[in-house]
Every structure is written in structure tokens, then in C-alpha cells.
Amino acid sequence: MKKIENNSSGNLKNIFFETGKANLLKTSENELDNVATFLLLNPKVKIEIYGHTDNSGDPSSNLILSQQRCEEVFKELIKREVPASRLSYKGLGETAPLSSNATAEGRKQNRRIEFRIVIL
């Protein structure tokens, strides 16, 4: 088993939303269950949830959308009995791309939810 390190991060690759909305798709359920299970099995771990978008559309709208998507992930983890005190979230919009927004594949990679372990 890999050691959990403070300030480590990861992408949640199977969190999906309706296009241009903060509505989680049913296909996200397994990934949310996995994150909740991880947190419940590791009670000293707190995480920050970060939402990202590609650069399609208005930057201020993308920032709001990324914040709303983080909030939805936050709510879903709480529904799975993760204490809210162990979670925080922030939308970053299009400010931290992983790839170029010049291609469809790059934009797809930039639309993501990340988490970072902030305390053990």
C-alpha cells in the first residue's frame, strides 16, 4: 500500500458533469464512492477539492462553474458520511490548465476535479 503524503494530489478522472452545468452524471458514482471510502478509512486525512475548466466561454463564467462543480462533489461526499470539517473546495476556472486548450483532447484534460491532501 502506498504511503499517504501531506500535500499530495490527484485527479479524479471519473467525475463527469453535464456540459456547461454543475450536475453530476450517474457515471460519477463509483469514483465518489471510492473517494468517500478512502476518507472514511483514513480518518486523519483532510482534502481540498479543486475544480478546473477549459478556456471555452467567458473566464468569469468558467470560474463560477468550476466553483459550483466543486460544491457538488463536496455535497456528494457529505452524503456519503464524510464530515464536512475534513473537506474544503475552490473553483479555479481555466487558470491552471494541464494541457493546451488548442485541441479537443487538451480541453478534455483541462476539465477536471482534483483533490489535495492537506493534513494527516
C-alpha positions, 0 to 999 in steps of 0.5 A: 500500500502506498504511503499517504503524503501531506500535500499530495494530489490527484485527479479524479478522472471519473467525475463527469458533469453535464456540459456547461452545468454543475450536475453530476452524471450517474457515471460519477458514482463509483469514483465518489464512492471510492473517494468517500471510502478512502476518507472514511478509512483514513480518518486523519486525512483532510482534502481540498477539492479543486475544480478546473475548466477549459478556456471555452466561454467567458473566464468569469463564467468558467470560474463560477462553474468550476466553483459550483462543480466543486460544491457538488462533489463536496455535497456528494461526499457529505452524503456519503458520511464524510464530515464536512470539517475534513473537506474544503473546495475552490473553483479555479476556472481555466487558470491552471490548465494541464494541457493546451486548450488548442485541441479537443483532447487538451480541453478534455484534460483541462476539465477536471476535479482534483483533490489535495491532501492537506493534513494527516 
